[in-house]
Amino acid sequence: MSSRPLHIRFFAILREQAGCTGCEASSAAADAQQLYAELQQRFPGLTFPAHLLRVSVNERYATMDAPLAAGDRVVFIPPIAGG
């Protein structure tokens, strides 16, 4: 599969770990799980476990194995603790 442009955002602790709110990236990742693994290589501080994340693709919650397409807006969301 060839690389395609994606719009990526990080929320909460992920933003702190990555050191940015998001990025534009070109990726051949088939799904959000693969994309997150690529992003962990690009941002070594991004250590939050993937299996605990929620993901949104184009403003809709999705599963980590949802397929990605060129131009998708992908948001990685960690669990939020309330009080």
N, C-alpha and C positions, 0 to 999 in steps of 0.2 A: 504494500500500500504506500502511496506517495504522501509526502508531508503536505499538510494544509494548515491555513492560519486559524488560530483559536484565540478567544479572549478569555483570560483567566483572572479570577478574583479570589482572594483569601479573606476569611473572616476570623475575628477574635485572635486566639493564640496562634493560628496559622499565619496571620499577618505579621505577628511578632517574630515567629520562627523564620519566615521567609525574608523578613526585612523590607517588605513592600506590600502594598495593598493588592497588587496583581501585576499581570504582564500580558503582553501579546507574545504568542509563541507559535512556531511552526512545528507540527508534530504529526507523526504517522501512527500515533496510538489509536487502537481500535475502540477503546472505551475509557471511561474516567479512571478506572483502576490502573490501566497502563499509563495514562497521562500523569497521574499522581506519582507513580514510580519514576517517570522521567523528570518530573519537577523536583523530586527528592535528590536527584543527581545534580540538577541545576542549582538548587538551593540546599546545601548540605545541612543547614540548621533546621530544615523542615523534617522533623522527626516524629510528628504525631502519627500514631498507627492508622493506616488506611481503613481497617475494618471498623473503626469507631466513627468514621466520617459520614456525613450526609453530603449529597451532591445535588446541585441544581443545574440543569442544562436548559438554556433559553427560558429562564424564569419558571421552570417546572421541576419539582423534585423528581429525581430519577434514581435508579440503582447504579451502583458502581460499574456494572457490566453493560450499561446502556451504550449503544453505538454513538460515535461522534462523527460530525460532518463539518466540512469547511465553514468557518464563520461562526460556529457555535460559541455561546457565552456560557462558560463553565465556572461555577462557584463551588468551592470546597468549604464546608461548614462543620466545625467541631461541635460536640454536644455542649449545650449551654446549661450551666448550673444556676439555679435560682435560689432565692432565700426569702 
